[in-house]
Amino acid sequence: MSNKAKPEAIPVISIDYKWHRIRIHKQTLLLLGDPEYVELLVNPETKILAVRCSTGGSDRVHRVKGINKDGAVLQSAYLFRSLQQVNPELKEGKSYRIYGRMNAKEGIAQFRLAEIEEIKRMETKV
């Protein structure tokens, strides 16, 4: 199995307000060059969440290398508050998916917070 992202792959992240987790999908990490660390940035003016490759050395950086075969799961209460200030449509107890675009030259994946998609959970009857 190749460790490279497919050429047609696009970056994807999931935001889970029930468990306060952000999942950076594996294909996003591969598009970023399979970095050891990433930094999450929020621009309130453009309403963009960005995931940028990093070398570490900062308290705003998250280690992601080798965390999970499906991607990296991160938790940050500060980031969740920032996201809700930028997009008040994000509600507690809900989960969202955002498809983004890649800027490979800069090593950054960008996600428009206005283009969120709620993940609907299927209920099962017992």
ROSERO-360123 format. One record per atom (N, C-alpha, C): residue number from 0; residue in three letters; x, y, z. Coordinates in nm, 2 decimals, m for minus. Example, Ala and Ser with C-alpha at 12.3 -4.5 7.8 and 13.67 -1.06 7.14 Angstrom:
<rs>
num residu east north up
0 Ala 1.32 m0.57 0.78
0 Ala 1.23 m0.45 0.78
0 Ala 1.32 m0.33 0.78
1 Ser 1.28 m0.22 0.71
1 Ser 1.37 m0.11 0.71
1 Ser 1.29 0.00 0.79
</rs>
This chain:
<rs>
num residu east north up
0 Met 0.08 m0.12 0.00
0 Met 0.00 0.00 0.00
0 Met 0.09 0.12 0.00
1 Ser 0.06 0.22 m0.08
1 Ser 0.14 0.34 m0.10
1 Ser 0.11 0.44 0.01
2 Asn 0.21 0.51 0.05
2 Asn 0.19 0.62 0.15
2 Asn 0.16 0.75 0.09
3 Lys 0.14 0.76 m0.04
3 Lys 0.11 0.88 m0.11
3 Lys m0.04 0.91 m0.13
4 Ala m0.08 1.03 m0.12
4 Ala m0.22 1.07 m0.15
4 Ala m0.25 1.05 m0.30
5 Lys m0.37 1.02 m0.33
5 Lys m0.41 1.01 m0.47
5 Lys m0.41 1.15 m0.53
6 Pro m0.38 1.17 m0.65
6 Pro m0.37 1.31 m0.71
6 Pro m0.51 1.38 m0.70
7 Glu m0.62 1.31 m0.71
7 Glu m0.75 1.37 m0.71
7 Glu m0.80 1.39 m0.56
8 Ala m0.72 1.35 m0.46
8 Ala m0.76 1.36 m0.32
8 Ala m0.77 1.51 m0.28
9 Ile m0.87 1.53 m0.20
9 Ile m0.88 1.67 m0.14
9 Ile m0.87 1.66 0.01
10 Pro m0.83 1.77 0.08
10 Pro m0.82 1.76 0.22
10 Pro m0.96 1.76 0.29
11 Val m0.96 1.68 0.40
11 Val m1.09 1.67 0.47
11 Val m1.06 1.67 0.62
12 Ile m1.14 1.74 0.70
12 Ile m1.13 1.73 0.84
12 Ile m1.27 1.72 0.90
13 Ser m1.28 1.66 1.02
13 Ser m1.41 1.65 1.09
13 Ser m1.40 1.72 1.22
14 Ile m1.51 1.79 1.26
14 Ile m1.51 1.86 1.38
14 Ile m1.63 1.80 1.46
15 Asp m1.60 1.75 1.58
15 Asp m1.70 1.68 1.66
15 Asp m1.72 1.76 1.79
16 Tyr m1.83 1.83 1.80
16 Tyr m1.87 1.91 1.92
16 Tyr m1.92 1.83 2.03
17 Lys m1.95 1.70 2.01
17 Lys m2.00 1.62 2.12
17 Lys m1.88 1.58 2.20
18 Trp m1.77 1.54 2.14
18 Trp m1.66 1.49 2.22
18 Trp m1.54 1.59 2.21
19 His m1.56 1.71 2.15
19 His m1.46 1.81 2.13
19 His m1.33 1.76 2.07
20 Arg m1.35 1.70 1.96
20 Arg m1.23 1.64 1.88
20 Arg m1.23 1.70 1.74
21 Ile m1.11 1.71 1.69
21 Ile m1.09 1.74 1.55
21 Ile m1.01 1.63 1.49
22 Arg m1.07 1.57 1.38
22 Arg m1.00 1.46 1.31
22 Arg m0.94 1.52 1.18
23 Ile m0.81 1.51 1.17
23 Ile m0.75 1.55 1.04
23 Ile m0.73 1.41 0.97
24 His m0.81 1.40 0.86
24 His m0.81 1.27 0.79
24 His m0.68 1.24 0.73
25 Lys m0.65 1.11 0.72
25 Lys m0.52 1.06 0.67
25 Lys m0.49 1.12 0.53
26 Gln m0.58 1.13 0.44
26 Gln m0.55 1.18 0.31
26 Gln m0.51 1.33 0.32
27 Thr m0.56 1.40 0.42
27 Thr m0.51 1.54 0.44
27 Thr m0.37 1.54 0.48
28 Leu m0.33 1.45 0.58
28 Leu m0.20 1.44 0.63
28 Leu m0.10 1.40 0.51
29 Leu m0.15 1.31 0.43
29 Leu m0.06 1.27 0.31
29 Leu m0.04 1.39 0.22
30 Leu m0.15 1.46 0.19
30 Leu m0.14 1.58 0.10
30 Leu m0.04 1.68 0.16
31 Leu m0.04 1.69 0.29
31 Leu 0.06 1.78 0.36
31 Leu 0.20 1.73 0.36
32 Gly 0.22 1.61 0.31
32 Gly 0.35 1.55 0.31
32 Gly 0.38 1.46 0.43
33 Asp 0.28 1.41 0.50
33 Asp 0.29 1.33 0.61
33 Asp 0.38 1.39 0.72
34 Pro 0.34 1.51 0.77
34 Pro 0.43 1.58 0.86
34 Pro 0.43 1.52 1.00
35 Glu 0.53 1.55 1.08
35 Glu 0.54 1.50 1.21
35 Glu 0.45 1.59 1.31
36 Tyr 0.44 1.72 1.27
36 Tyr 0.37 1.82 1.35
36 Tyr 0.28 1.90 1.26
37 Val 0.17 1.95 1.31
37 Val 0.08 2.05 1.24
37 Val 0.04 2.16 1.33
38 Glu 0.01 2.27 1.27
38 Glu m0.04 2.38 1.35
38 Glu m0.18 2.42 1.29
39 Leu m0.28 2.44 1.38
39 Leu m0.41 2.47 1.34
39 Leu m0.43 2.62 1.36
40 Leu m0.48 2.69 1.25
40 Leu m0.49 2.84 1.25
40 Leu m0.63 2.87 1.21
41 Val m0.69 2.97 1.28
41 Val m0.82 3.02 1.24
41 Val m0.81 3.17 1.21
42 Asn m0.86 3.21 1.09
42 Asn m0.87 3.35 1.05
42 Asn m1.01 3.39 1.06
43 Pro m1.05 3.48 1.16
43 Pro m1.18 3.52 1.18
43 Pro m1.24 3.61 1.07
44 Glu m1.15 3.68 1.00
44 Glu m1.20 3.77 0.90
44 Glu m1.24 3.69 0.77
45 Thr m1.16 3.60 0.73
45 Thr m1.19 3.52 0.61
45 Thr m1.27 3.39 0.65
46 Lys m1.29 3.36 0.77
46 Lys m1.36 3.24 0.82
46 Lys m1.30 3.12 0.76
47 Ile m1.17 3.11 0.78
47 Ile m1.10 2.99 0.73
47 Ile m1.02 2.92 0.84
48 Leu m1.03 2.79 0.84
48 Leu m0.95 2.71 0.93
48 Leu m0.84 2.65 0.85
49 Ala m0.71 2.66 0.89
49 Ala m0.60 2.61 0.81
49 Ala m0.52 2.51 0.89
50 Val m0.47 2.41 0.83
50 Val m0.38 2.31 0.89
50 Val m0.25 2.33 0.81
51 Arg m0.15 2.36 0.89
51 Arg m0.02 2.39 0.83
51 Arg 0.09 2.30 0.89
52 Cys 0.18 2.25 0.80
52 Cys 0.29 2.17 0.84
52 Cys 0.38 2.25 0.94
53 Ser 0.43 2.19 1.04
53 Ser 0.52 2.26 1.13
53 Ser 0.64 2.17 1.17
54 Thr 0.74 2.23 1.23
54 Thr 0.85 2.15 1.28
54 Thr 0.85 2.13 1.43
55 Gly 0.74 2.18 1.50
55 Gly 0.73 2.17 1.64
55 Gly 0.79 2.29 1.71
56 Gly 0.81 2.28 1.84
56 Gly 0.88 2.39 1.91
56 Gly 0.78 2.50 1.96
57 Ser 0.65 2.48 1.95
57 Ser 0.56 2.58 2.00
57 Ser 0.44 2.51 2.07
58 Asp 0.38 2.58 2.16
58 Asp 0.27 2.52 2.24
58 Asp 0.14 2.51 2.15
59 Arg 0.14 2.57 2.03
59 Arg 0.03 2.57 1.94
59 Arg 0.04 2.46 1.84
60 Val 0.14 2.38 1.85
60 Val 0.17 2.28 1.75
60 Val 0.13 2.14 1.81
61 His 0.07 2.06 1.72
61 His 0.03 1.92 1.76
61 His 0.11 1.82 1.69
62 Arg 0.15 1.72 1.76
62 Arg 0.22 1.60 1.70
62 Arg 0.12 1.51 1.64
63 Val 0.14 1.47 1.51
63 Val 0.05 1.39 1.44
63 Val 0.11 1.26 1.38
64 Lys 0.24 1.26 1.37
64 Lys 0.31 1.15 1.30
64 Lys 0.28 1.02 1.38
65 Gly 0.23 0.92 1.31
65 Gly 0.21 0.78 1.36
65 Gly 0.10 0.77 1.46
66 Ile 0.01 0.87 1.47
66 Ile m0.10 0.87 1.57
66 Ile m0.20 0.76 1.54
67 Asn m0.25 0.76 1.42
67 Asn m0.36 0.67 1.39
67 Asn m0.36 0.64 1.24
68 Lys m0.40 0.52 1.20
68 Lys m0.40 0.48 1.06
68 Lys m0.50 0.56 0.98
69 Asp m0.61 0.61 1.05
69 Asp m0.71 0.69 0.98
69 Asp m0.69 0.84 0.98
70 Gly m0.59 0.88 1.05
70 Gly m0.56 1.02 1.06
70 Gly m0.52 1.06 1.20
71 Ala m0.53 1.19 1.23
71 Ala m0.49 1.24 1.37
71 Ala m0.62 1.29 1.44
72 Val m0.63 1.26 1.56
72 Val m0.74 1.31 1.64
72 Val m0.68 1.41 1.75
73 Leu m0.73 1.53 1.74
73 Leu m0.67 1.64 1.83
73 Leu m0.79 1.70 1.92
74 Gln m0.75 1.74 2.03
74 Gln m0.85 1.81 2.12
74 Gln m0.79 1.94 2.16
75 Ser m0.88 2.05 2.15
75 Ser m0.84 2.18 2.19
75 Ser m0.96 2.26 2.22
76 Ala m0.99 2.29 2.35
76 Ala m1.10 2.36 2.39
76 Ala m1.09 2.51 2.34
77 Tyr m0.97 2.56 2.34
77 Tyr m0.95 2.70 2.28
77 Tyr m0.99 2.71 2.14
78 Leu m0.95 2.61 2.06
78 Leu m0.98 2.60 1.92
78 Leu m1.13 2.59 1.90
79 Phe m1.20 2.51 1.97
79 Phe m1.35 2.50 1.96
79 Phe m1.42 2.63 1.99
80 Arg m1.37 2.70 2.09
80 Arg m1.43 2.83 2.12
80 Arg m1.41 2.93 2.01
81 Ser m1.29 2.93 1.95
81 Ser m1.26 3.01 1.84
81 Ser m1.34 2.98 1.72
82 Leu m1.36 2.86 1.69
82 Leu m1.44 2.82 1.57
82 Leu m1.59 2.86 1.59
83 Gln m1.64 2.85 1.71
83 Gln m1.78 2.89 1.74
83 Gln m1.80 3.04 1.73
84 Gln m1.70 3.11 1.76
84 Gln m1.70 3.26 1.75
84 Gln m1.70 3.30 1.60
85 Val m1.63 3.23 1.52
85 Val m1.62 3.26 1.38
85 Val m1.75 3.21 1.31
86 Asn m1.80 3.09 1.35
86 Asn m1.92 3.04 1.28
86 Asn m2.02 2.99 1.39
87 Pro m2.11 3.08 1.43
87 Pro m2.21 3.04 1.54
87 Pro m2.30 2.92 1.50
88 Glu m2.30 2.88 1.38
88 Glu m2.38 2.77 1.34
88 Glu m2.33 2.64 1.39
89 Leu m2.21 2.63 1.44
89 Leu m2.15 2.51 1.50
89 Leu m2.21 2.49 1.63
90 Lys m2.28 2.38 1.65
90 Lys m2.36 2.36 1.77
90 Lys m2.30 2.24 1.86
91 Glu m2.31 2.26 1.99
91 Glu m2.27 2.15 2.08
91 Glu m2.35 2.02 2.05
92 Gly m2.28 1.91 2.06
92 Gly m2.34 1.78 2.04
92 Gly m2.35 1.74 1.89
93 Lys m2.31 1.82 1.80
93 Lys m2.31 1.79 1.66
93 Lys m2.17 1.77 1.60
94 Ser m2.17 1.70 1.49
94 Ser m2.04 1.67 1.42
94 Ser m2.05 1.72 1.28
95 Tyr m1.93 1.77 1.23
95 Tyr m1.93 1.83 1.10
95 Tyr m1.81 1.78 1.02
96 Arg m1.82 1.79 0.89
96 Arg m1.72 1.76 0.80
96 Arg m1.69 1.88 0.71
97 Ile m1.57 1.90 0.68
97 Ile m1.54 2.01 0.59
97 Ile m1.44 1.96 0.48
98 Tyr m1.47 1.99 0.36
98 Tyr m1.38 1.96 0.25
98 Tyr m1.30 2.09 0.21
99 Gly m1.17 2.08 0.20
99 Gly m1.10 2.20 0.18
99 Gly m1.02 2.20 0.05
100 Arg m0.92 2.28 0.04
100 Arg m0.83 2.29 m0.07
100 Arg m0.69 2.29 m0.02
101 Met m0.60 2.24 m0.11
101 Met m0.46 2.23 m0.07
101 Met m0.38 2.33 m0.14
102 Asn m0.28 2.39 m0.06
102 Asn m0.18 2.47 m0.12
102 Asn m0.05 2.40 m0.09
103 Ala m0.01 2.31 m0.18
103 Ala 0.11 2.23 m0.16
103 Ala 0.23 2.31 m0.15
104 Lys 0.24 2.42 m0.23
104 Lys 0.36 2.50 m0.22
104 Lys 0.39 2.56 m0.08
105 Glu 0.28 2.60 m0.02
105 Glu 0.29 2.65 0.12
105 Glu 0.28 2.55 0.23
106 Gly 0.24 2.42 0.19
106 Gly 0.23 2.32 0.29
106 Gly 0.11 2.35 0.38
107 Ile 0.00 2.39 0.32
107 Ile m0.12 2.43 0.41
107 Ile m0.25 2.38 0.34
108 Ala m0.34 2.33 0.42
108 Ala m0.47 2.29 0.38
108 Ala m0.57 2.39 0.44
109 Gln m0.66 2.45 0.35
109 Gln m0.75 2.55 0.40
109 Gln m0.89 2.50 0.39
110 Phe m0.97 2.54 0.49
110 Phe m1.11 2.49 0.50
110 Phe m1.20 2.61 0.53
111 Arg m1.30 2.64 0.45
111 Arg m1.39 2.75 0.47
111 Arg m1.50 2.70 0.57
112 Leu m1.50 2.78 0.68
112 Leu m1.60 2.74 0.79
112 Leu m1.74 2.76 0.75
113 Ala m1.77 2.84 0.64
113 Ala m1.90 2.86 0.59
113 Ala m1.95 2.74 0.51
114 Glu m1.86 2.65 0.48
114 Glu m1.89 2.53 0.39
114 Glu m1.89 2.40 0.47
115 Ile m1.94 2.41 0.60
115 Ile m1.94 2.29 0.68
115 Ile m2.06 2.20 0.64
116 Glu m2.05 2.08 0.67
116 Glu m2.16 1.98 0.64
116 Glu m2.18 1.90 0.76
117 Glu m2.30 1.90 0.81
117 Glu m2.33 1.82 0.93
117 Glu m2.33 1.67 0.90
118 Ile m2.27 1.60 0.99
118 Ile m2.26 1.45 0.98
118 Ile m2.38 1.40 1.05
119 Lys m2.47 1.34 0.98
119 Lys m2.60 1.28 1.04
119 Lys m2.57 1.14 1.09
120 Arg m2.60 1.11 1.21
120 Arg m2.58 0.98 1.26
120 Arg m2.71 0.90 1.24
121 Met m2.69 0.77 1.21
121 Met m2.80 0.68 1.19
121 Met m2.83 0.62 1.32
122 Glu m2.96 0.62 1.36
122 Glu m3.01 0.56 1.48
122 Glu m3.05 0.42 1.45
123 Thr m3.01 0.32 1.53
123 Thr m3.04 0.18 1.51
123 Thr m3.15 0.14 1.62
124 Lys m3.24 0.06 1.58
124 Lys m3.34 0.01 1.67
124 Lys m3.30 m0.12 1.72
125 Val m3.32 m0.14 1.85
125 Val m3.28 m0.27 1.91
125 Val m3.40 m0.35 1.94
</rs>
